[in-house]
Amino acid sequence: MEYNQVTPEVVAALQQIVGEKYVWTERDKRIPYGQDEGTGQPCLPDVVVLPATTEELAAVVRLANDVVIPLIPRGTGTGLEGGAVADSRGGIMVSTERMDRILEINEDAMYMTVEAGVITAVIQEEARKRGLLYAGDPCSGDCCCIGGNGATNAGGNRAVKYGTTRDQIYAIEVVTPTGKIAHLGKRLHKMTAGYPLEKIVIGSEGTLGIITKLTLRLVPLPPCTANLLAVFPAPAKALSLVTALPKAGITPTCLEFMDYDVIAVVQDWLKEKQPCSEGGAYMIIQLDGKNEDTLDEDCVTADELCRSLGAVEVFMADADKVWKARKAFTEASAAECPVAAMEDFVVPPDKLEDLLQSLKAIGAQTGVVFRGVSHAGDGNIHLDVLRRGFADEADEKAKITAFEDQACAAVYEMGGAISGEHGIGQSRKALFAKYTDPVALELMKALKKAWDPKCILNPGKLF
């Protein structure tokens, strides 16, 4: 596809739409928008535009479509796969950060309507003040925005019980690639009137439309919560809990896995002694209950189950401390050793132990050293590949490429996928093309072409 360049005339037209103050061409203002939180190389857009309304954003998209210039939608840039970053073609980056209003909170009907730029943690706190829960819980919730959560179908710690972001959304307002405003989905519990277009846009990584407003599902805030920390002598014993808990009739809100290497690194970085940190693996189990009695019963059942599976210790954890340790993984890992790549695989939960063993073998074979954590309850594992043991940049690239290719092969053989949360972006599109069913890939490309004939919206992502 041939694209045109951003000219002074285009910049002037953008200024007419959103105001001169919110059109940035200065290099120092564009630099923060040149990369995300991943490990990719920075690439600056030609201009950054910050609309305040859906109508302004739609006008920006129409302009980009008319003059055939790439347009990259962006929230707060907390992604990891280059999904909200320009490529060598440059283009117009449109940020939703000024669209940050909570429009409605209905406590009786339990829903909230918000603009795309609202920070996820703000939504969670506003719901909590009213005795309600917004169940979406990405680990970057204190800095990511809800529009980006929708665009990537963000997961997080609570997905095992409540599902991903897609499961928290009733309806969305979307600007299409040609600049039209569409309202997709409804605040209904069931609907069979046509294609579920909102479900397609959610998770499409800004390639099919830009989400501007969302109507979110809220649920009652659980009256009682307990956090158990089970310490196992080996990862295999810890991961056996993934299938044993549901079989025992217990659906945890969170079920998080950390092995000894991770615990040691987090402990050093936080400078906080972690319990039983001299070996083995942690399983963090969060349980919710309607009352103390039922919660106590579930805690006793979980305790007995953990011990029957070989846990050397099970105790009620300090929630703040244990979750602080879990969420510190990325920063602690990077502080101890530079991270060369971040991997995000997902398999059926009962295959998680098999996957971990395969990854260790592949790492040893390819000369790649990694450490990882897992949203174990839903089969999702995150790895930090460490910049350690490589002779030079070429050696690093070759070994990581070999590791990723063999790891993906193992994941797909187990019925898994290349990403459970982080998405494809521009970083994983080659692997996505290699391992996705060819007919499914063909249908996705046809959908993209139908919605975005000039391919101006977030080009170079996914495909």
FIDRENTOR-227890 format. One record per residue (C-alpha): residue in one letter; residue number from 1; z negated, x, y. Coordinates in nm, 3 decimals. Layout:
N
SITE   mikol   bagu        c3        c1        c2
SITE       a    NUM         Z         X         Y
...
***
This chain:
463
SITE   mikol   bagu        c3        c1        c2
SITE       m      1     0.000     0.000     0.000
SITE       e      2     0.094     0.130     0.347
SITE       y      3    -0.167     0.086     0.617
SITE       n      4    -0.150     0.130     0.992
SITE       q      5    -0.383     0.339     1.205
SITE       v      6    -0.652     0.222     1.444
SITE       t      7    -0.495     0.254     1.788
SITE       p      8    -0.644     0.222     2.138
SITE       e      9    -0.486    -0.124     2.148
SITE       v     10    -0.669    -0.225     1.830
SITE       v     11    -0.998    -0.091     1.972
SITE       a     12    -0.941    -0.292     2.290
SITE       a     13    -0.877    -0.607     2.084
SITE       l     14    -1.199    -0.549     1.889
SITE       q     15    -1.388    -0.512     2.216
SITE       q     16    -1.250    -0.844     2.332
SITE       i     17    -1.392    -1.007     2.019
SITE       v     18    -1.744    -0.862     2.000
SITE       g     19    -1.795    -0.688     2.334
SITE       e     20    -1.747    -0.323     2.426
SITE       k     21    -2.112    -0.243     2.346
SITE       y     22    -2.061    -0.323     1.978
SITE       v     23    -1.742    -0.129     1.910
SITE       w     24    -1.815     0.235     1.834
SITE       t     25    -1.556     0.510     1.822
SITE       e     26    -1.788     0.798     1.912
SITE       r     27    -1.827     1.040     1.623
SITE       d     28    -2.208     1.060     1.645
SITE       k     29    -2.233     0.682     1.616
SITE       r     30    -1.993     0.670     1.321
SITE       i     31    -2.163     0.947     1.121
SITE       p     32    -2.445     0.725     0.979
SITE       y     33    -2.176     0.491     0.845
SITE       g     34    -1.986     0.770     0.668
SITE       q     35    -2.179     0.758     0.342
SITE       d     36    -2.424     0.553     0.140
SITE       e     37    -2.733     0.659    -0.058
SITE       g     38    -2.525     0.802    -0.342
SITE       t     39    -2.402     1.154    -0.399
SITE       g     40    -2.043     1.113    -0.276
SITE       q     41    -1.881     1.307     0.006
SITE       p     42    -1.906     1.159     0.358
SITE       c     43    -1.595     0.991     0.501
SITE       l     44    -1.603     0.838     0.848
SITE       p     45    -1.438     0.510     0.943
SITE       d     46    -1.220     0.521     1.254
SITE       v     47    -1.428     0.258     1.428
SITE       v     48    -1.749     0.066     1.360
SITE       v     49    -1.774    -0.297     1.471
SITE       l     50    -2.095    -0.504     1.484
SITE       p     51    -2.024    -0.878     1.517
SITE       a     52    -2.307    -1.120     1.591
SITE       t     53    -2.162    -1.438     1.439
SITE       t     54    -1.945    -1.553     1.153
SITE       e     55    -1.676    -1.651     1.401
SITE       e     56    -1.668    -1.304     1.553
SITE       l     57    -1.653    -1.144     1.210
SITE       a     58    -1.369    -1.377     1.106
SITE       a     59    -1.174    -1.281     1.419
SITE       v     60    -1.218    -0.912     1.333
SITE       v     61    -1.088    -0.975     0.981
SITE       r     62    -0.788    -1.170     1.113
SITE       l     63    -0.703    -0.881     1.342
SITE       a     64    -0.728    -0.628     1.058
SITE       n     65    -0.511    -0.849     0.838
SITE       d     66    -0.250    -0.902     1.111
SITE       v     67    -0.211    -0.531     1.188
SITE       v     68    -0.267    -0.422     0.823
SITE       i     69    -0.562    -0.185     0.869
SITE       p     70    -0.826    -0.131     0.600
SITE       l     71    -1.151    -0.316     0.672
SITE       i     72    -1.474    -0.204     0.505
SITE       p     73    -1.771    -0.448     0.505
SITE       r     74    -2.118    -0.294     0.515
SITE       g     75    -2.479    -0.408     0.518
SITE       t     76    -2.744    -0.137     0.542
SITE       g     77    -2.561     0.119     0.329
SITE       t     78    -2.818     0.148     0.050
SITE       g     79    -2.555     0.140    -0.225
SITE       l     80    -2.498     0.434    -0.458
SITE       e     81    -2.131     0.415    -0.562
SITE       g     82    -1.935     0.433    -0.236
SITE       g     83    -1.879     0.058    -0.222
SITE       a     84    -1.939     0.032     0.153
SITE       v     85    -1.784     0.361     0.262
SITE       a     86    -1.438     0.435     0.402
SITE       d     87    -1.197     0.657     0.214
SITE       s     88    -0.931     0.897     0.342
SITE       r     89    -0.737     0.607     0.495
SITE       g     90    -1.016     0.543     0.746
SITE       g     91    -1.005     0.197     0.896
SITE       i     92    -1.239    -0.054     1.057
SITE       m     93    -1.597    -0.076     0.930
SITE       v     94    -1.761    -0.410     1.004
SITE       s     95    -2.140    -0.416     0.979
SITE       t     96    -2.346    -0.735     0.940
SITE       e     97    -2.667    -0.574     1.069
SITE       r     98    -2.679    -0.789     1.386
SITE       m     99    -2.651    -1.107     1.177
SITE       d    100    -3.019    -1.105     1.086
SITE       r    101    -3.157    -1.455     1.146
SITE       i    102    -3.350    -1.673     0.907
SITE       l    103    -3.193    -2.011     0.978
SITE       e    104    -3.406    -2.248     0.771
SITE       i    105    -3.698    -2.246     0.531
SITE       n    106    -3.759    -2.573     0.348
SITE       e    107    -4.091    -2.554     0.164
SITE       d    108    -4.061    -2.894    -0.007
SITE       a    109    -3.710    -2.845    -0.144
SITE       m    110    -3.782    -2.475    -0.195
SITE       y    111    -3.483    -2.305    -0.038
SITE       m    112    -3.408    -2.069     0.248
SITE       t    113    -3.088    -2.023     0.447
SITE       v    114    -3.034    -1.681     0.601
SITE       e    115    -2.769    -1.465     0.760
SITE       a    116    -2.632    -1.169     0.568
SITE       g    117    -2.815    -0.900     0.764
SITE       v    118    -3.170    -1.014     0.687
SITE       i    119    -3.368    -0.746     0.504
SITE       t    120    -3.467    -0.854     0.152
SITE       a    121    -3.835    -0.767     0.197
SITE       v    122    -3.849    -0.996     0.503
SITE       i    123    -3.718    -1.284     0.292
SITE       q    124    -3.976    -1.211     0.023
SITE       e    125    -4.259    -1.200     0.278
SITE       e    126    -4.156    -1.521     0.455
SITE       a    127    -4.142    -1.699     0.119
SITE       r    128    -4.480    -1.555     0.019
SITE       k    129    -4.644    -1.684     0.338
SITE       r    130    -4.555    -2.034     0.221
SITE       g    131    -4.674    -1.995    -0.136
SITE       l    132    -4.319    -1.942    -0.260
SITE       l    133    -4.130    -1.660    -0.426
SITE       y    134    -3.785    -1.522    -0.363
SITE       a    135    -3.736    -1.367    -0.705
SITE       g    136    -3.463    -1.118    -0.618
SITE       d    137    -3.633    -0.779    -0.620
SITE       p    138    -3.409    -0.471    -0.589
SITE       c    139    -3.611    -0.151    -0.570
SITE       s    140    -3.466    -0.085    -0.223
SITE       g    141    -3.588    -0.425    -0.101
SITE       d    142    -3.763    -0.282     0.203
SITE       c    143    -3.434    -0.156     0.348
SITE       c    144    -3.142    -0.336     0.179
SITE       c    145    -3.003    -0.660     0.323
SITE       i    146    -2.943    -0.988     0.147
SITE       g    147    -2.568    -0.992     0.211
SITE       g    148    -2.534    -0.658     0.037
SITE       n    149    -2.751    -0.790    -0.247
SITE       g    150    -2.508    -1.077    -0.288
SITE       a    151    -2.199    -0.860    -0.260
SITE       t    152    -2.323    -0.632    -0.538
SITE       n    153    -2.521    -0.888    -0.739
SITE       a    154    -2.826    -0.665    -0.705
SITE       g    155    -3.073    -0.665    -0.992
SITE       g    156    -3.415    -0.508    -0.986
SITE       n    157    -3.750    -0.526    -1.157
SITE       r    158    -3.775    -0.904    -1.200
SITE       a    159    -3.430    -0.960    -1.351
SITE       v    160    -3.575    -0.984    -1.703
SITE       k    161    -3.745    -1.313    -1.612
SITE       y    162    -3.562    -1.449    -1.308
SITE       g    163    -3.214    -1.302    -1.334
SITE       t    164    -3.013    -1.108    -1.078
SITE       t    165    -2.924    -1.201    -0.719
SITE       r    166    -2.650    -1.435    -0.841
SITE       d    167    -2.919    -1.648    -1.005
SITE       q    168    -3.108    -1.682    -0.675
SITE       i    169    -2.816    -1.816    -0.469
SITE       y    170    -2.716    -2.179    -0.431
SITE       a    171    -2.435    -2.137    -0.179
SITE       i    172    -2.267    -1.885     0.048
SITE       e    173    -2.059    -1.881     0.362
SITE       v    174    -1.776    -1.629     0.327
SITE       v    175    -1.505    -1.486     0.549
SITE       t    176    -1.192    -1.449     0.336
SITE       p    177    -0.960    -1.145     0.354
SITE       t    178    -0.725    -1.342     0.581
SITE       g    179    -1.004    -1.435     0.820
SITE       k    180    -1.075    -1.792     0.714
SITE       i    181    -1.431    -1.922     0.682
SITE       a    182    -1.515    -2.077     0.346
SITE       h    183    -1.829    -2.252     0.221
SITE       l    184    -1.871    -2.193    -0.152
SITE       g    185    -2.128    -2.344    -0.383
SITE       k    186    -2.380    -2.618    -0.305
SITE       r    187    -2.755    -2.666    -0.318
SITE       l    188    -2.727    -2.837    -0.654
SITE       h    189    -2.876    -2.771    -0.993
SITE       k    190    -2.549    -2.849    -1.168
SITE       m    191    -2.187    -2.893    -1.066
SITE       t    192    -1.857    -2.907    -1.251
SITE       a    193    -1.628    -2.974    -0.956
SITE       g    194    -1.371    -2.695    -0.976
SITE       y    195    -1.402    -2.321    -1.013
SITE       p    196    -1.743    -2.166    -0.932
SITE       l    197    -1.595    -1.951    -0.654
SITE       e    198    -1.933    -1.847    -0.519
SITE       k    199    -2.007    -1.685    -0.855
SITE       i    200    -1.686    -1.483    -0.829
SITE       v    201    -1.751    -1.359    -0.476
SITE       i    202    -2.109    -1.261    -0.563
SITE       g    203    -2.079    -0.920    -0.725
SITE       s    204    -1.721    -0.857    -0.607
SITE       e    205    -1.840    -0.570    -0.385
SITE       g    206    -1.681    -0.697    -0.067
SITE       t    207    -1.330    -0.697    -0.211
SITE       l    208    -1.277    -1.075    -0.211
SITE       g    209    -1.470    -1.179     0.099
SITE       i    210    -1.753    -1.094     0.335
SITE       i    211    -2.069    -1.297     0.283
SITE       t    212    -2.215    -1.411     0.615
SITE       k    213    -2.475    -1.674     0.517
SITE       l    214    -2.666    -1.750     0.197
SITE       t    215    -2.872    -2.045     0.079
SITE       l    216    -3.135    -1.899    -0.150
SITE       r    217    -3.334    -2.054    -0.431
SITE       l    218    -3.712    -2.024    -0.404
SITE       v    219    -3.969    -2.088    -0.676
SITE       p    220    -4.346    -2.141    -0.666
SITE       l    221    -4.541    -1.820    -0.622
SITE       p    222    -4.721    -1.753    -0.951
SITE       p    223    -5.093    -1.817    -0.897
SITE       c    224    -5.199    -1.528    -1.121
SITE       t    225    -5.043    -1.191    -1.193
SITE       a    226    -5.152    -0.903    -1.413
SITE       n    227    -5.011    -0.554    -1.451
SITE       l    228    -5.066    -0.373    -1.779
SITE       l    229    -4.989    -0.009    -1.837
SITE       a    230    -4.923     0.080    -2.200
SITE       v    231    -4.907     0.449    -2.289
SITE       f    232    -4.709     0.538    -2.602
SITE       p    233    -4.685     0.874    -2.778
SITE       a    234    -4.304     0.864    -2.782
SITE       p    235    -4.022     0.676    -2.605
SITE       a    236    -3.903     0.510    -2.926
SITE       k    237    -4.239     0.340    -2.977
SITE       a    238    -4.249     0.225    -2.614
SITE       l    239    -3.899     0.079    -2.629
SITE       s    240    -3.979    -0.117    -2.944
SITE       l    241    -4.178    -0.343    -2.711
SITE       v    242    -3.852    -0.468    -2.554
SITE       t    243    -3.776    -0.700    -2.844
SITE       a    244    -4.132    -0.744    -2.972
SITE       l    245    -4.267    -0.912    -2.655
SITE       p    246    -4.010    -1.197    -2.640
SITE       k    247    -4.043    -1.246    -3.015
SITE       a    248    -4.417    -1.294    -2.961
SITE       g    249    -4.343    -1.568    -2.709
SITE       i    250    -4.410    -1.363    -2.395
SITE       t    251    -4.150    -1.330    -2.119
SITE       p    252    -4.265    -1.055    -1.885
SITE       t    253    -4.179    -1.071    -1.517
SITE       c    254    -4.115    -0.696    -1.528
SITE       l    255    -4.092    -0.450    -1.814
SITE       e    256    -4.035    -0.096    -1.687
SITE       f    257    -4.002     0.226    -1.886
SITE       m    258    -4.086     0.581    -1.769
SITE       d    259    -4.100     0.885    -1.995
SITE       y    260    -4.320     1.192    -1.960
SITE       d    261    -4.069     1.398    -1.760
SITE       v    262    -4.045     1.125    -1.497
SITE       i    263    -4.422     1.074    -1.485
SITE       a    264    -4.481     1.446    -1.430
SITE       v    265    -4.224     1.469    -1.149
SITE       v    266    -4.358     1.158    -0.975
SITE       q    267    -4.714     1.281    -1.010
SITE       d    268    -4.629     1.614    -0.845
SITE       w    269    -4.433     1.451    -0.563
SITE       l    270    -4.695     1.186    -0.482
SITE       k    271    -4.979     1.433    -0.537
SITE       e    272    -5.158     1.152    -0.720
SITE       k    273    -5.286     1.198    -1.074
SITE       q    274    -5.127     0.944    -1.306
SITE       p    275    -5.326     0.807    -1.602
SITE       c    276    -5.262     0.964    -1.942
SITE       s    277    -4.983     1.180    -1.803
SITE       e    278    -4.998     1.458    -2.061
SITE       g    279    -4.718     1.330    -2.277
SITE       g    280    -4.545     1.026    -2.420
SITE       a    281    -4.409     0.735    -2.221
SITE       y    282    -4.521     0.448    -2.000
SITE       m    283    -4.433     0.083    -2.027
SITE       i    284    -4.532    -0.119    -1.720
SITE       i    285    -4.576    -0.484    -1.812
SITE       q    286    -4.613    -0.742    -1.538
SITE       l    287    -4.715    -1.091    -1.650
SITE       d    288    -4.744    -1.408    -1.444
SITE       g    289    -4.954    -1.711    -1.533
SITE       k    290    -5.028    -2.064    -1.414
SITE       n    291    -5.399    -1.996    -1.439
SITE       e    292    -5.640    -1.720    -1.536
SITE       d    293    -5.699    -1.856    -1.887
SITE       t    294    -5.333    -1.856    -1.993
SITE       l    295    -5.277    -1.520    -1.826
SITE       d    296    -5.575    -1.372    -2.009
SITE       e    297    -5.438    -1.501    -2.339
SITE       d    298    -5.099    -1.338    -2.270
SITE       c    299    -5.267    -1.012    -2.171
SITE       v    300    -5.467    -1.005    -2.494
SITE       t    301    -5.153    -1.078    -2.697
SITE       a    302    -4.960    -0.805    -2.516
SITE       d    303    -5.246    -0.558    -2.560
SITE       e    304    -5.270    -0.622    -2.933
SITE       l    305    -4.893    -0.603    -2.971
SITE       c    306    -4.871    -0.271    -2.787
SITE       r    307    -5.145    -0.120    -3.001
SITE       s    308    -4.981    -0.246    -3.320
SITE       l    309    -4.662    -0.065    -3.210
SITE       g    310    -4.849     0.261    -3.162
SITE       a    311    -4.976     0.257    -2.803
SITE       v    312    -5.252     0.512    -2.754
SITE       e    313    -5.390     0.331    -2.448
SITE       v    314    -5.344    -0.007    -2.283
SITE       f    315    -5.528    -0.099    -1.966
SITE       m    316    -5.515    -0.317    -1.659
SITE       a    317    -5.332    -0.110    -1.400
SITE       d    318    -5.383    -0.075    -1.028
SITE       a    319    -5.071    -0.267    -0.921
SITE       d    320    -5.017    -0.074    -0.599
SITE       k    321    -5.051     0.262    -0.770
SITE       v    322    -4.840     0.194    -1.075
SITE       w    323    -4.553     0.035    -0.879
SITE       k    324    -4.569     0.308    -0.617
SITE       a    325    -4.518     0.557    -0.898
SITE       r    326    -4.231     0.361    -1.051
SITE       k    327    -4.045     0.314    -0.723
SITE       a    328    -4.092     0.680    -0.626
SITE       f    329    -3.863     0.800    -0.906
SITE       t    330    -3.544     0.853    -0.703
SITE       e    331    -3.710     1.040    -0.417
SITE       a    332    -3.936     1.242    -0.645
SITE       s    333    -3.649     1.342    -0.870
SITE       a    334    -3.431     1.455    -0.578
SITE       a    335    -3.720     1.649    -0.425
SITE       e    336    -3.781     1.843    -0.748
SITE       c    337    -3.411     1.920    -0.811
SITE       p    338    -3.089     1.819    -0.631
SITE       v    339    -2.918     1.526    -0.801
SITE       a    340    -2.554     1.580    -0.896
SITE       a    341    -2.482     1.225    -1.013
SITE       m    342    -2.656     0.893    -1.063
SITE       e    343    -2.574     0.689    -1.371
SITE       d    344    -2.639     0.319    -1.427
SITE       f    345    -2.575     0.187    -1.777
SITE       v    346    -2.665    -0.146    -1.934
SITE       v    347    -2.668    -0.251    -2.298
SITE       p    348    -2.817    -0.543    -2.489
SITE       p    349    -3.195    -0.483    -2.475
SITE       d    350    -3.220    -0.433    -2.850
SITE       k    351    -2.977    -0.138    -2.819
SITE       l    352    -3.174     0.046    -2.552
SITE       e    353    -3.345     0.293    -2.787
SITE       d    354    -3.011     0.368    -2.956
SITE       l    355    -2.856     0.434    -2.617
SITE       l    356    -3.134     0.668    -2.510
SITE       q    357    -3.095     0.873    -2.826
SITE       s    358    -2.716     0.886    -2.781
SITE       l    359    -2.749     0.996    -2.419
SITE       k    360    -2.987     1.278    -2.516
SITE       a    361    -2.741     1.400    -2.778
SITE       i    362    -2.447     1.380    -2.537
SITE       g    363    -2.645     1.562    -2.270
SITE       a    364    -2.727     1.845    -2.511
SITE       q    365    -2.366     1.868    -2.626
SITE       t    366    -2.215     1.873    -2.275
SITE       g    367    -2.481     2.087    -2.111
SITE       v    368    -2.601     1.813    -1.878
SITE       v    369    -2.971     1.775    -1.794
SITE       f    370    -3.094     1.435    -1.677
SITE       r    371    -3.404     1.227    -1.638
SITE       g    372    -3.421     0.851    -1.622
SITE       v    373    -3.610     0.526    -1.593
SITE       s    374    -3.527     0.184    -1.727
SITE       h    375    -3.553    -0.184    -1.644
SITE       a    376    -3.620    -0.203    -2.014
SITE       g    377    -3.653    -0.579    -2.039
SITE       d    378    -3.287    -0.631    -1.951
SITE       g    379    -3.141    -0.318    -2.112
SITE       n    380    -3.062    -0.134    -1.787
SITE       i    381    -3.116     0.243    -1.765
SITE       h    382    -3.082     0.468    -1.458
SITE       l    383    -3.025     0.841    -1.491
SITE       d    384    -3.039     1.122    -1.239
SITE       v    385    -2.811     1.404    -1.354
SITE       l    386    -2.971     1.722    -1.223
SITE       r    387    -2.787     2.004    -1.054
SITE       r    388    -2.926     2.248    -1.305
SITE       g    389    -2.762     2.490    -1.549
SITE       f    390    -2.412     2.482    -1.400
SITE       a    391    -2.221     2.805    -1.337
SITE       d    392    -2.036     2.675    -1.031
SITE       e    393    -1.891     2.355    -0.881
SITE       a    394    -1.598     2.349    -1.123
SITE       d    395    -1.833     2.384    -1.420
SITE       e    396    -2.053     2.109    -1.281
SITE       k    397    -1.762     1.870    -1.234
SITE       a    398    -1.620     1.938    -1.581
SITE       k    399    -1.951     1.893    -1.759
SITE       i    400    -2.051     1.578    -1.571
SITE       t    401    -1.707     1.427    -1.630
SITE       a    402    -1.740     1.496    -2.003
SITE       f    403    -2.091     1.352    -2.007
SITE       e    404    -1.990     1.035    -1.823
SITE       d    405    -1.687     0.978    -2.043
SITE       q    406    -1.880     1.017    -2.369
SITE       a    407    -2.174     0.816    -2.236
SITE       c    408    -1.945     0.529    -2.136
SITE       a    409    -1.784     0.533    -2.479
SITE       a    410    -2.127     0.503    -2.639
SITE       v    411    -2.231     0.225    -2.400
SITE       y    412    -1.922     0.015    -2.465
SITE       e    413    -1.949     0.066    -2.841
SITE       m    414    -2.294    -0.092    -2.814
SITE       g    415    -2.158    -0.393    -2.626
SITE       g    416    -2.272    -0.262    -2.288
SITE       a    417    -2.115    -0.196    -1.950
SITE       i    418    -2.072     0.091    -1.708
SITE       s    419    -2.304    -0.067    -1.452
SITE       g    420    -2.595    -0.306    -1.460
SITE       e    421    -2.680    -0.288    -1.090
SITE       h    422    -2.510    -0.020    -0.883
SITE       g    423    -2.157    -0.154    -0.914
SITE       i    424    -1.825     0.031    -0.932
SITE       g    425    -1.732     0.115    -0.572
SITE       q    426    -1.495     0.409    -0.542
SITE       s    427    -1.705     0.640    -0.757
SITE       r    428    -1.664     0.469    -1.094
SITE       k    429    -1.327     0.299    -1.072
SITE       a    430    -1.153     0.544    -1.310
SITE       l    431    -1.413     0.487    -1.581
SITE       f    432    -1.409     0.113    -1.508
SITE       a    433    -1.032     0.105    -1.562
SITE       k    434    -1.060     0.307    -1.884
SITE       y    435    -1.328     0.101    -2.053
SITE       t    436    -1.268    -0.254    -1.925
SITE       d    437    -1.070    -0.492    -2.143
SITE       p    438    -0.708    -0.454    -2.019
SITE       v    439    -0.649    -0.828    -1.998
SITE       a    440    -0.972    -0.878    -1.803
SITE       l    441    -0.869    -0.598    -1.567
SITE       e    442    -0.527    -0.758    -1.521
SITE       l    443    -0.688    -1.091    -1.431
SITE       m    444    -0.920    -0.924    -1.180
SITE       k    445    -0.629    -0.752    -1.008
SITE       a    446    -0.435    -1.078    -0.996
SITE       l    447    -0.733    -1.249    -0.833
SITE       k    448    -0.759    -0.971    -0.575
SITE       k    449    -0.386    -0.999    -0.496
SITE       a    450    -0.405    -1.378    -0.458
SITE       w    451    -0.704    -1.368    -0.224
SITE       d    452    -0.604    -1.055    -0.031
SITE       p    453    -0.222    -1.025    -0.029
SITE       k    454    -0.220    -0.727     0.209
SITE       c    455    -0.515    -0.561     0.033
SITE       i    456    -0.695    -0.491     0.359
SITE       l    457    -1.048    -0.582     0.246
SITE       n    458    -1.241    -0.286     0.105
SITE       p    459    -0.938    -0.120    -0.055
SITE       g    460    -0.995     0.156    -0.306
SITE       k    461    -1.304    -0.008    -0.452
SITE       l    462    -1.315    -0.135    -0.813
SITE       f    463    -0.944    -0.059    -0.872
***
